[in-house]
Amino acid sequence: LPALICLGIFIIVVALTGFVSLGSLIAAISWPVISLFFDLPVLMLVIALVMVVLIIFRHKDNIIRLFNGTEKKISIKKN
């Protein structure tokens, strides 16, 4: 269930901002926080925290572009 909630967060953030990278980051950061509200094993929380660190590291260039205002938004073009 936490993964589905994070998917919803991702979709909402992308729909509101147009930034896939921002949606990914916010959903990833939300995952361990949301997991605290469920009776999940500690190992699952540790894995979630490790994944958050990896996702943030992987998105460091996107984070810089977001702060600089140069990150590209997704666009749906109609022909």
Steps between C-alpha positions, in 0.01 A plus 500: 500500500780753567624450143154577361477813712841610371386433143205729564733766641722468193206541262363801689838676515569440131150613405532819706858593414587320177830383650548121499821533700323697774221241511757223531687675779193590705350153459830339600539720807137431594545124485681447835281759671180332379643159590521609863118502513481134399610201702791412273818318601796719591694353209244649259552844653878464476470399134273798436751737659787355297296538182423863585871573533570328167215683325614838633858424392380388156290817460766745619531659155121535482496660845758756388295575186182535710671755726643684199163499322641315200334159548280410205131429552318220329272607223218324326480631148187462295546454128 
